[in-house]
């Protein structure tokens, strides 16, 4: 066969020890639903009992189904490419006889690389294994010169979800009726494309058995909370339906990664599953059924809106997703998660190559059971884990759960190594592998200092920190990106405490939920994996411990920019610090666990170690500065003495210049530390990117200077022979001279060995020393930034515990599942039944999209307007603060004498105060002379002022220029302010006389009135009117004062002020008017629109505006009170307007919303509908749509739906 191997042929692992172990389980009521109920008692011989259940149960736990006698070895190992397959498509999509076949390739006509050459046996994987020449004319897609699509990917995906629209136009299909499970659970099987069915090897197919595992994909619309996803409520999963035991559940959590990152993780997982399946001599995996049936891969995506739609194309190519399947709700009940299930042998590599098995070689990928959970809304990682453990875990009841973040690539046999750790240690509750940074081809990313620093940090953590904690039995953190847990170990309190951080449970949990927590606990859940680790080890009555498994390795990418690095470490540092304090404060719970006395002794040793670590972390900011200044002073300060061993000169710039340089560097160090506080308190890292880069550079330069000085100290310390500095006469003399002597050799030796020597020794013993040469120098230069920049930013943003969760309006366009009554009065859903031809045709375009070369979208580096404002503020504060600080230092510091200023600090201080006094005197005289000139000028000019008297019956300002609108508003505002302030002024009755205030108010009122010839009032009439207004205002003020005295004073919020401003600026036409049901509540009002043109003229439409306290950062909620026939307004009154969703910005006001609503009645938008039937009507038959609109406005019925009468 033409076999191209992805990697070298694996050596057979040594089989496990001859004895296996048996899990004994007493099925108590909480576990009865969840555990697998097998009838075989002796499938596993020997072993250990479960630790969290009473021993002695004779009932089997995790008993897989017995082999039914199918001799897989006797089946054909190779598939004849020309033989008809059981699932062969009648469209001719099978393999063409004249086309060369590679080991891994789709043979359909649309598959990239269909015309590639036949690979030569023995070539490397990347030489011909992925034989698709994406850039060539012969092997490419055949559409390389096609102009790029102008349709946004998200918009295109949304269109494809509409029934019948995936093929590029409207098409009528036959329908089928799907019965709901228990009358509420929608679960549908959809045929998969022929190419996917044909990719399954014949030996795995079960045509006679009637299984649809490889023929159909199963979709379930979960409309419940993860806790309610149970068999009792009608939900189920395929592995349990097929009566399979799940030993290993591999979970991949996803947020918004691109298709390259997801493919890297998914393909790596499938390769690891192949490693497990290839264990032919294993006594465990090959017993009771095929090994692949004991493994389930679960992908949990955190929200549709954040998902990269190209990733969904990749999953559709593999077979675990299809467009046009998801339902946003079932009978009006919102879908919480969309669950897809399929077993596939296909995979997509990170460089977009499709992998398909042909033979039964060791590099062939086995079938993999997939569960794809696409959450409808973004609700964060803890909620994703709740779906994994509480929903899927309780049904599948796995033995081991492995957690991997999208983007992390597990190395070969890593997942097997993790599982082996649990298999060989019955008390192991959790484990993690080694995570190392992705360095790029040839390690080119190490040229970036930030990547090199993180590489060293990861390596040293895996060499020194993790092994130490593993030796104690308590690893403080199992990284969520690559870790594993025994499912029954984390059940109970560990998961309960862990899920307190899920904001979707906040209402149910009350004060114990995330909304009821104080700021300390909220920060603690930023590092939620640490909480789970502590709760697992401290589980009452159990003796679970945690371990680090060196053989399991995972590769992940790290932040490469300063802004991303700082933002990531804020969550890590704050979360880990809070979680460390939590574990220290609750250490007493360890005494309730079941650990033996030896383990408890080492836990106490680890407790002391952790306390010291926390203390050093707390004082690290001051320690770094003191270390810097002490080394500068030791080397740079000259010492005069008759003893040549004591005397030394300043280094490196001499006795005169060195103290000056050191003083400048100290001030620069302090200045940039202060700058970090200013930046952290007011700016986002992305908004101050270049300032942070400059900070890294400055601290790196100062640290480099300190390293040079430290090397000089070492050289000077060993100028004198060590034998003269350290006494070897006796042990007492050695200790006294090494640690307590006046010589520095002992201290420096300790520092060299601990800081440099131990790292080198441990790395060489670990057989992984290269980071000491490629990354350690970068770490030495930038290690001060971990405290001065990262920790300062983290602690200054301790209040930032926002989870960023929000609903998505993008799901509003998804189709709904409408429930009706069937023949036997059961609940059914009518679903489109597509022919296989259309499924295959749509799959062709899906594969093309999935296998397109990835083009990374450049991130918009331009800061937004808010960041520019904050940057200007920061620059202003920094300039003002530092210039004043510089002035103080120059005047008061003696260190500036060396610059040739010529005066001591006391003399400069006296001179400055003299200058300050004289300058103040001169400025005061200038102000006084100005006052004299103004007083004299006004006194003289008043004698020559012209007099004017108005004729009776005329208004004085009729012949004068009328004030413009701005002047009018300003005077009105001043009038209102004076009226409001009148009562307290009268009560004070000290400086302001009430009569004078009243007269001033009346004169302002006369001035601000805008007269017309038709409605002129005499001054007397105006005075009477103003006196009435005065009395009304006075009564209102009395009422407000009474409320204030009774503690009822209302606080005006920022949202109310903004709404008041927007309402004052409204420019409503004659067809619109507003109404406020509650005069004291301006956040809730109605708007009536009476169009006088367009299809909806002569109608009256009322909209309710509900504005929350986050306005204008969140848009108002607008609903139509009447049920109307409109493509952009659904039957519930929801309005589809862009500025009310993704296009909303705080700079927009209510007037923009009202204008948008008015425009909806002038020109309805059929391309962005909420009422799909109305949109189709408008798009296909405009005249018919007009008739339906008039019918609906008259209160008639359109398409079986009655509407409200809205005609005037």
Secondary structure, DSSP 4 states (H G I P E B T S, - for coil): -----SSPPPPPPPPPPS-----B----HHHHTTS-----S-SS-S--B-TTS-S---SBSS-PPPP-S--GGGS-SS--TTSPPTT--TTS-S--TTS---SS---STTSTTTTPPPPPTT--IIIIIS---TTSTTTS-S-TTSPPP-S-HHHHHHHHTSTT-TTSS----EEEEEEPBTTTBEEEEEEPPHHHHHTS-GGG--TTTT--TTTEEEEEEE-S-GGG-STTTT---HHHHTT----EEEEEEESS--HHHHHHHHHHHHHHHHHHHT-TT-TTTTSSS-GGGGEEEEEEES-TTTS-HHHHHHHHHHTS--TT---SEETTEEP-EEEEEEEE--EE-TTS-EE---S-STTSPPPEEEEEEEESSB-HHHHHHHIIIIIIIHHH--SEEEEEETT-EEPTTHHHHHHHHHHH-TTEEEEEEEEEE---GGGGGGGSHHHHHHHHHHHHIIIIIHHHHHHHT--S---TTEEEEEHHHHTTHHHHHHGGG-GGGHHHHGGGSGGGS-HHHHHHGGGHHHHHHHHHHT-TT---EEEEEEEEEEEE----SHHHHHHHHHHHHHHHHHHHHHHHHTGGGGGGS---HHHHHHHHHHHHHHHHHHHHHHTHHHHHHHHHHHHHHHHHS-B--SSTTT-B--TTTHHHHHHHHHHHHHHHHHHHHHHHHHHHHH--TGGGHHHHHHHHHHHHHHHHHHHHHHHHHHHHHTSS-HHHHS--SSHHHHHHHHHSSS-SHHHHHHHIIIIIIHHHHHHHHTT--THHHHTHHHHHHHTTHIIIIIIHHHHHTTT------B--GGGGGS--B-EEE-TTS-EEEEEEE--HHHHHHHHHHHHHHHTSPP-PPPP--S--HHHHHHHHHHHHHHHHHHHHHHHHHHHH-GGGGGGT--S-HHHHHHHHHHHHHHHHHHHHHHHHHHHHHHHHHHHHHGGGPPP--PPTTS-TTTTSPPP-HHHHHHHHHHHHHHHHHHHHHHHH-SSS-HHHHHHHHHHHHHHH----SSS---HHHHHHHHHHHHHHHHHHHHHHHHHHHTT-PPPPPHHHHHHHHHHHT----TTEEEE-SSTT-TTEEEEEE--SSSTTTTB-EEEEEE--TTTTTSPPEEEESS---BTTB-TT-BB--GGGTTT--TT--HHHHHHHHHHHHHS--SSS-SSHHHHHHHHH-HHHHHHHHHHHHBT-EETTEE--B-B-
